Amino acid sequence: MVQRQLPHPIELLELMKFKKPELNGKKRRLSSALTIYDLRKIAKRRTPAAAFDYTDGAAEGEISIKRAREAFENIEFHPDILKPATNVDTSTQILGGPSALPFAIAPTGFTRLMQTEGEIAGAGAAGAAGIPFTLSTLGTTSIEDVKATNPNGRNWFQLYVMREREISYGLVERAAAAGFDTLMFTVDTPVAGYRIRDSRNGFSIPPQLTPGTVLNAIPRPWWWIDFLTTPTLEFASLSTTGGTVGELLNNAMDPTISFEDLKIIREMWPGKLVVKGVQNVPDAVKLIDEGVDGLILSNHGGRQLDRAPVPFQLLPQIRREVGADPTIMIDTGIMNGADIVASIAMGADFTLIGRAYLYGLMAGGRAGVDRTIEILRSEITRTMALLGVSSIEELEPRHVTQLTKLVPVSQNVKNLSDLV
């Protein structure tokens, strides 16, 4: 029989320790977010449908982004036992400079649409965390203002080669003058992908007040107050070039860009040049032969060609073909620090986060971006420690197995004649 007794009052007092309530609503909701998916839920509650879906959605059936996330979920880690990793070092060197974590903030267009602090929040958070920040050609904060926000951090610039080449050349010169150290030459947008959510929402830039948007805004008045009481939403780095938002967006998509354009930009740009949007092995090999400083395996977050290759699954093939020396980065589908660890183990030198950053921004502005980085840092550190890995350099392919549901019918069919 278990002996029972009345509890002692002092013992009860020791057990009854209540957590001090957090009166700041933003801090309360952000501290409740333990994962990037938690931030996504908060973002969805706080953001009008058109703006949220522009961020969250992808092209056509959204198959590419679904496959990318499933690829990260369908991995198996292989930890080492009895190998203490008590002081995990998440820092790394990338493109000639340091990063405190193995990821950068990816370029995103229309960023102030999601939340009015936009790129200022992203650049400030990246600088504080010691990671690179990337500004998009279609960003809503200028090159110079990003530099002013992150004067001592690493700033990168993503370039669309526009139909009017002189516009792009001017952006390259401005980014160089502002001290940006890396240029992302983007190659996966010859035409705009078809994003069905945007069409269904009647999405436009800038947002238009319609009966539908008004109804959707009723439970989210703070978003419209911010939107209507802050500077006009525009492509900040392109505002001096003239033209409407629609005209500039159409101008950014050019199916005629070629290796000749890459050569011209290479000659103009004094820093590191990487090509963003690589999706097959032959292109990767050719680009390395052309002398670029790095590759970003990307299908534009699944927002361009649906059913495009999954960068994480493509990564081992390209690493085998180009060898150990070229810099390879990947994006698309990263929602957990474990995804980043797996990417590094499978041969990537670095990663970029897009939606994960924007979910944090929509959930809480600058503080929300800080929370995104904090969550990913914790997940990276914990995953490395559980693997028995103390530094990024120790991660190897043996630590990860890629499990796959999608197996090609044949890898030897290259021409129609092979099918006959």
Buried (B, 14 or more C-beta within 10 A) or exposed (E): EEEEEEEEEEEEEEEEEEEEEEEEEBEEBBEEBEBBEBBBBBBBEBBBBBBBBBBBBBBBEBBBBBBBBBBBEBBEBEBEEEEEBEEBBBEBEBBEEEBBBBBBBBBBBBBBBBBBBBBBBBBBBBBBBBBBBBBBBBBBBBBBBBBEBBEEBBBBBBBBBBBBBEBBBBBBEBBBEBEBBBBBBBBBBEEEBEBBBBEEBEBEBEBEEEEBBEEBBEEBEEBBEBBEEEEEBBBBBBEEBEBEBEEBBBBBBBEEBEEEBBEBBBEBBEBBBBBBBBBBBEBBBEBBEEEBBBBBBBBBBBBBBBEBBBBBBBBBBBBEEBEEEBBBBBBBBBBBBBBBBBBBBBBBBBBBBBBBBBBBBBBBBBBBBBBBBBBBBEBBBBBBBBBBBBBBEBBEEEBBBBEBEEEEEEEEEEEEEEEE
